[in-house]
Amino acid sequence: MCADLSRTPRNLLVCERSSFLDEKNRLSFQVEQLRFNYKVSLLLPECGSAPSHLESTLNSFSRFYLVKKLPIYELLDKDFLQNAVYQGSVYGLSFGTRIDEDNCVALMPNGRLVLSLDKDSYEMLGFEGRPSRFNHRTCSRFVVPVDLKERSMAPGSPGYRRLLRALSSHLKLQTDFLISHHPGGGAALKALLSRYDWSERRPEVCSRRLSDLVCPDLRSCDPHSLLEWLGAADADVSCQNSSSSFLSTLTCPEPTTTLAAALSASVSGLLLPQDVQRLVEQLRCHLQQEQTASWASVTVHGFADGPVSWGDEEHGVLTGGENFYNLLMFHDHTYRLHLATGPQDGCPP
């Protein structure tokens, strides 16, 4: 067997234990650093259905918009910059593009525009960038990061005119585009949306009741086994390793207990970190109010094909594309945080 094939690709998993009562905990900062989220999964023990306050929170995640065939130079429109980029936070991501094959675009809440381009498109653009960190043998991919809030990129400046000309005349890049704004919502994006075919999307909420769920000791379980068990629970895969099952040979880490009921719920869409923060606060309240609730788990998945993952870090293009974190909260205000990326990404914060 080829040595490269027999070698298991590495991954990065950062584990942290802290308390919500510790003023130095970094949870809010860490949640904000995964900016483009497509799914939030929730697991609650001894709970057959979502309490009303949690159900309300899950259903109140911010709406977002899908713009069809958006020319990327429109993100440089003066009114859009003034009303959206300079006022609050824009979350924008090319939709239906693959980071290992296609041109991908992200507009980040800090005002950075990131273009991940193949070699031909980069040369056609004619604007300064840098080779991708994840080129394999040959330099076939380039990244163009632009800070739209910098003075050198203000409308009318030489840098602004060069980029506008490059995107409107040289490359003419267009793509389906997911976009949201905080806190203005659709009002801040109205002018841009009015010029193109767009649709408003509401995050999709799903929930189901789990019965007789075999559960490990969460405080002593090692991180990799814990994440594997949580993934199996979310995918409704049994960890009992029954002799009659041909689907899975997973086993629940010992020691185990059996939960009579548990709630598995998820939200999918272009999900903002601010909404995740609000969900975490509601879960903290739930743990304090419900005597039977000893813990709660939240897993947040970033887009696999976004050009950025954690913070401003470039997203890897060669393997799975995973970038996610899991927050395991306990009723005594302590928590365990697991931040993960694939083998080509930088270290999470």
VEXLUMBA-191413 format. One record per residue (C-alpha): residue in one letter; x, y, z. Coordinates in steps of 0.25 Angstrom, whole numbers, plus 2048, in hexadecimal, padded with zeros to 3 digits. Layout:
aXYZ
...
END
This chain:
m800800800
c80580E7FD
a80A815809
d802821807
l7F5819806
s7F8811813
r7FB81E81B
t7EF823822
p7ED83281F
r7EF83A82C
n7E4843832
l7E484E83C
l7DC84D849
v7DD858853
c7D7855861
e7D485F86C
r7CD85E879
s7C886B880
s7BC871887
f7B287B883
l7B5881891
d7C388488D
e7C5892888
k7D188E880
n7C9883878
r7CB885869
l7BE87E864
s7B788B85E
f7C488E856
q7C587F851
v7B787F84D
e7B888B845
q7C588683E
l7BD87B836
r7B588582E
f7AF87D823
n7A6872829
y79D869822
k79786082D
v79586083C
s792853843
l78C852851
l78C84685A
l784847867
p78283B871
e775837878
c76E84086F
g76383A864
s76084885E
a76685685E
p76185F869
s75A86B864
h765875866
l76F86C85F
e766869854
s763878852
t77387B852
l775870847
n76A87683F
s76F884840
f77C882839
s77F88E82F
r77988C821
f78388D816
y782890807
l7868887FA
v78A8917EF
k78B88A7E1
k79788D7D8
l79C8997E0
p7A78A07D9
i7B28A17E4
y7B58B07E0
e7A88B37E6
l7AE8B17F4
l7B68BE7F1
d7AA8C67EE
k7AB8D37F6
d79D8D37FB
f79F8C4800
l7AC8C8806
q7A68D480E
n7998CD812
a79D8BF815
v7AC8BD816
y7AF8C981E
q7A38C8826
g7A38BB82E
s7A78AD829
v7A58A781B
y7A689881A
g7A789380B
l7AC886805
s7AB8817F7
f7A18757F6
g7A38687EE
t7B286A7EC
r7BC8607F0
i7C98657F6
d7D285B7EF
e7CD85E7E1
d7C586B7E0
n7C78797E3
c7C287C7F1
v7BE88A7F7
a7BC88E806
l7B889C80B
m7BB89C81A
p7B58A4825
n7C28AB828
g7C18B1819
r7CB8A7813
l7C88A2805
v7CF895802
l7D088F7F4
s7D58817F3
l7D987F7E4
d7DF8757DA
k7EB8797D3
d7E487E7C6
s7DA8867CD
y7E588C7D6
e7ED8907CA
m7E18967C3
l7DE89E7CF
g7EB8A57CF
f7EA8A97DE
e7F48A77E9
g7F389A7F1
r7FB88E7F6
p7FC87F7F3
s7F38767FB
r7FA870807
f7F4863802
n7F98617F4
h7FD8537F1
r80B8527EA
t80785D7DF
c80286B7E2
s7F386A7DD
r7EB8727E7
f7EC8807EC
v7E68887F7
v7E28977F6
p7DF89E803
v7DA8AC803
d7D68B480F
l7CA8BD80A
k7CB8C5817
e7D98CA814
r7DB8D8810
s7E38D3804
m7D68CC7FF
a7CD8D8801
p7C48DB7F5
g7CB8E37EB
s7D98DF7F0
p7E38D97E6
g7E28CC7ED
y7D38CC7ED
r7D38D07DE
r7DD8C57DA
l7D58BA7E1
l7C88BF7DC
r7CD8BF7CE
a7D38B17D0
l7C68AB7D4
s7BD8B27CA
s7C68B27BE
h7D18A77BF
l7CB89B7C7
k7BC89E7C7
l7BB8947D2
q7AC8917D6
t7A68867DF
d79A8837E7
f79C8897F5
l797888803
i79689480B
s792899818
h7948A6820
h7948A982F
p78D8B0835
g7868B6829
g7818AA822
g77A8AC815
a7798BB816
a7888BD815
l7888B4808
k77C8B9802
a7838C17F7
l78C8B67F3
l7818AC7F3
s7788B47EA
r7818B37DE
y7818A47DE
d7798977DF
w7798947EE
s77188C7F8
e77088D807
r77488080E
r77087C81C
p779873824
e773865824
v77085F832
c76F850834
s76E848841
r76B83A845
r76A832852
l774827855
s77081C85E
d779813866
l78681A862
v792814868
c79B81F86D
p7AA81F872
d7AF82687E
l7B1834878
r7BA839882
s7C482E881
c7C382A872
d7CE82E869
p7CC83985F
h7CD830852
s7C3826858
l7BA83085C
l7B983784F
e7B782A848
w7AB826851
l7A583484F
g7A6832840
a7A0825841
a79482A849
d792836840
a79282C834
d78982283B
v79381783A
s79380D845
c79F80B84E
q79B7FD854
n7A37F5849
s7987EB847
s79B7DE840
s78F7E0837
s7947EE833
f79C7F0826
l79C7FF827
s7A5802832
t7AF7FC83C
l7B0808845
t7AF805854
c7AC80F85E
p7B8812867
e7B780C875
p7B280E880
t7A481087A
t79681487F
t789813877
l781820875
a77281D874
a77082986B
a779834864
l77683F85B
s77E84084E
a77C84D846
s78385583B
v782862834
s788863826
g78B86F81D
l79487B81D
l79587C82C
l79B888833
p7A488783F
q79B891846
d78F887846
v79887C84B
q79C885857
r78D88785A
l78B878859
v796875863
e79087F86D
q78387986C
l78986B86E
r79087087B
c782875880
h77C86887D
l787860885
q784869891
q775868890
e77485988D
q778850899
t779844890
a78284B885
s790848889
w79784C87C
a79485186E
s79C850861
v79D859855
t7A5856849
v7A786183E
h7AC85D830
g7B3867827
f7B1867818
a7BA85C811
d7BC864805
g7BE87280B
p7CC879807
v7CE87C816
s7CC874823
w7D0879830
g7D2888831
d7D988D825
e7E087F822
e7E087A815
h7D786D813
g7DE86080E
v7DB85B801
l7E184D800
t7D8844809
g7CB844811
g7C9853814
e7C4851822
n7C585D82C
f7BC85C838
y7BB85D847
n7B3856852
l7AF85D85F
l7AC85386A
m7A585B876
f7A2856884
h79885B88E
d7A4860898
h7A786A88D
t7B4863888
y7B685F87A
r7BF857870
l7C285D863
h7C7855857
l7CC85D84A
a7CF85583E
t7D4857830
g7D984E825
p7E884B822
q7EA857819
d7E5862822
g7EB86B82C
c7EA86883B
p7DC86D841
p7DD87984B
END
